[in-house]
Amino acid sequence: MIDCTVVGGGPAGLNATLVLGRARRNVVLVDSDEARNKITDASHGFITRDGVKPAEFRAIAHQEFSQYPTIQTLKDKVVEITKEKNGFLVKTEMKKQWATRKVILATGVKEKFPNIPNLRDFYGTSIFNCPYCDGWEVRDQPLALFGIIDYTLHTAKILRNWSQNLVIFTNGEELTKSQAKEIQKNELRVETSPIRLLIGKEGKLQKIELENGNIIERVGGFVTPELVQASELGTRLGIKLNDTGGHHSDEVGKTKIHGLFVAGEASNVYPAQLIIAAASGAEAAMAVNVELTHEGILGSDK
Ligand SMILES: Cc1cc2nc3c(=O)[nH]c(=O)nc-3n(C[C@H](O)[C@H](O)[C@H](O)COP(=O)(O)OP(=O)(O)OC[C@H]3O[C@@H](n4cnc5c(N)ncnc54)[C@H](O)[C@@H]3O)c2cc1C
């Protein structure tokens, strides 16, 4: 019987695993290595790790695990979690299964992009989704903004501190009266024609070709995709989603199912930041340790 299974090895799952290993808990971290930030060259804003490659961030974490004997890691995908009397039964894609007292779901989110041709060719290299993550890198540059118009307007206002040279592309969507008013008030430039093609080289945006024939030079931009849960494991166990799209839980990630916790973007989709996900993983791990202690379960390396 494993003390805790952590599903997902992004910052939330990694930090949860570290805290549990240091608490002498028998912990298995299962990760399918499909994190959405894999496509970016550098992550920013995590103190002591500013500019780190996502793969390097994970590699450092795994190196740190090696000194804690109760941590096991597995590159695999959890396909089923069944509630049992004293915990859960976990099954993976590679046909492994084990019993576990607690589970932390740290499975993250995935993006649903607006229907813009070849946007993915530039996502993570010159088109980003969070000014706090990549605004500094494109400061004072001519930028494009795409996505759900209300969110884009919000991003545009914040982004002006990084660059004043902004164009909002609605990709054929008409503005509502209030959106048009907001745009006028904030003196923002808008292009409403549908987008024919994004043009650039090796992930670096250069121009945007519109259906009306106009070509607009832009070197990068921001998109506001819809963020949805990457895994259905939580909802299949009966956990409903909250208003942000995360799984319902208390402030430390405890769900209504005894022994099931959520962390990172599986818990709160916003703000989407590595350091916030990592902190939430640490909180969930401490809550797991407290629950195990109250149940009279001692650390497994004793
Ligand atoms: C392009 C881009 C750039 C970004 N840049 C920054 C930045 O500079 N700074 C910053 O702070 N934030 C940045 N972010 C946001 C940051 O990546 C996320 O906020 C953070 O990774 C969320 O952490 P998480 O642990 O909740 O989920 P994730 O990091 O998404 O990790 C979830 C993990 O769970 C695994 N998983 C899912 N389902 C299963 C399953 N069934 N079984 C096993 N494993 C599973 C996935 O493979 C994945 O590895 C960026 C995001 C993107 C998309």
The ligand as an ORCA input file, in Angstrom:
! r2SCAN-3c Opt
* xyz 0 1
  C       3.770     28.331    -23.625
  C       3.694     28.490    -22.139
  C       4.632     29.243    -21.467
  C       4.552     29.398    -20.090
  N       5.495     30.156    -19.468
  C       5.455     30.300    -18.142
  C       6.440     31.087    -17.480
  O       7.355     31.642    -18.109
  N       6.321     31.246    -16.129
  C       5.312     30.675    -15.405
  O       5.275     30.856    -14.182
  N       4.372     29.913    -16.021
  C       4.419     29.711    -17.353
  N       3.458     28.964    -17.979
  C       2.368     28.381    -17.164
  C       2.880     27.120    -16.451
  O       3.446     26.227    -17.386
  C       1.723     26.449    -15.704
  O       1.112     27.404    -14.864
  C       2.226     25.288    -14.843
  O       2.992     24.375    -15.611
  C       1.064     24.534    -14.192
  O       1.592     23.509    -13.405
  P       0.805     22.168    -13.081
  O       1.759     21.330    -12.299
  O      -0.524     22.486    -12.498
  O       0.491     21.485    -14.497
  P       1.493     21.069    -15.704
  O       2.799     21.755    -15.628
  O       0.679     21.240    -16.939
  O       1.743     19.535    -15.426
  C       0.732     18.575    -15.512
  C       1.399     17.221    -15.764
  O       0.422     16.188    -15.573
  C       0.659     15.180    -16.527
  N      -0.572     14.395    -16.645
  C      -1.810     14.802    -17.049
  N      -2.684     13.770    -16.992
  C      -1.970     12.695    -16.546
  C      -2.306     11.336    -16.290
  N      -3.544     10.875    -16.474
  N      -1.334     10.498    -15.860
  C      -0.061     10.951    -15.670
  N       0.312     12.229    -15.887
  C      -0.638     13.082    -16.329
  C       1.041     15.955    -17.785
  O       1.775     15.144    -18.679
  C       1.911     17.064    -17.189
  O       3.278     16.690    -17.157
  C       3.510     28.778    -19.356
  C       2.562     28.004    -20.025
  C       2.651     27.852    -21.402
  C       1.637     27.026    -22.111
*
